[in-house]
Amino acid sequence: MSRANVCRWYARFRDAREDVKDDARSGRPLTARTDKNVESVRCLRTTLQVIADRLNIGKETARL
């Protein structure tokens, strides 16, 4: 465990906190990586590869 973490935890407990978990932050939700989304991306990649192969272009070009 690093000294920085020990100091951070000490400060949290000194301020009457009872756990060391981070506070909630705004931003992208953690639920973005779901089984449904992973499967959708796999299908999209396959589709892009098929388009690229049929047009004889690169997959990145097909993405545009």
PyMOL commands that set and color helices and strands:
alter all, ss='L'
color gray80, all
select helices_A, chain A and resi 3-14+30-32+35-55+59-63
alter helices_A, ss='H'
color red, helices_A
deselect
rebuild
show_as cartoon
